[in-house]
Amino acid sequence: MAGGRMLVLSRKRDEQIVIADNIVITVIEIRGEKVRLGIQAPAEIPVHRKEVYEAIQRKKEKEASGATGREPRRPSA
C-alpha cells in the first residue's frame, strides 16, 4: 500500500465512487466526524478496516514464522 498516490474526493450522502469495473463505494451516512460507507465488491476481493487488515497480516506473519505465541509443552515427570 505504501508509495502509491492518493486521490482525494469529496462526496455527499448517497453519492458513489467506482473502482475498476467491480467495486462501488457509497456514502451511506455522515454524522459529525463519522462517515459510514457501503462497499460492494466481488466475494473474492477481501475488504477490511485497516486495523483488521493489519491484525490479519500480523497473524499470517506469525504463522509463517512458526511462532504460536505459546510456551512449548514440557513433559510431565
C-alpha positions in Angstrom: 0.0 0.0 0.0 2.9 2.4 0.6 4.3 4.5 -2.1 1.1 5.0 -4.1 -0.7 8.2 -4.9 -3.8 9.2 -3.1 -6.8 10.5 -4.9 -8.9 12.8 -2.7 -12.6 13.1 -3.5 -15.5 15.0 -1.9 -18.8 13.1 -1.8 -22.2 13.8 -0.3 -24.6 11.3 1.2 -25.8 8.7 -1.4 -23.0 9.6 -3.8 -20.7 6.8 -5.1 -17.1 6.1 -6.1 -16.4 3.3 -8.6 -13.1 1.5 -8.6 -12.3 -0.6 -11.7 -15.4 -2.2 -13.0 -16.5 -4.2 -10.0 -16.1 -2.1 -6.8 -18.6 0.6 -5.7 -18.3 2.7 -2.6 -21.4 4.5 -1.4 -21.5 7.2 1.2 -24.4 5.9 3.4 -24.4 8.5 6.2 -22.4 11.5 7.5 -22.8 12.2 11.2 -20.4 14.8 12.7 -16.9 13.5 12.1 -18.0 9.9 11.3 -18.7 8.7 7.8 -20.5 5.4 7.1 -19.5 3.8 3.8 -21.1 0.9 2.0 -18.7 -1.2 -0.2 -19.9 -3.5 -2.9 -17.2 -5.8 -4.2 -16.9 -9.4 -5.5 -16.7 -12.0 -2.8 -13.2 -12.9 -3.9 -11.9 -9.4 -3.0 -11.4 -9.1 0.7 -12.5 -5.8 2.2 -11.3 -4.9 5.8 -10.9 -1.9 8.0 -7.2 -1.1 8.2 -6.8 -2.2 11.8 -8.4 -5.6 11.0 -6.2 -6.0 7.9 -3.1 -5.3 9.9 -4.1 -7.8 12.6 -4.6 -10.4 9.8 -1.2 -9.7 8.4 0.5 -10.0 11.8 -1.2 -13.3 12.3 -0.1 -14.6 8.9 3.5 -13.5 9.6 3.4 -15.2 13.0 2.1 -18.4 11.4 4.6 -18.3 8.6 7.5 -18.0 11.1 6.2 -21.0 13.1 5.6 -18.9 16.2 2.4 -19.8 18.1 2.7 -17.3 21.0 2.5 -20.2 23.4 5.1 -21.8 25.7 6.3 -25.2 24.5 4.8 -28.1 26.4 7.1 -29.8 28.9 6.9 -33.5 29.5 5.4 -34.3 32.9 7.6 -36.2 35.4 
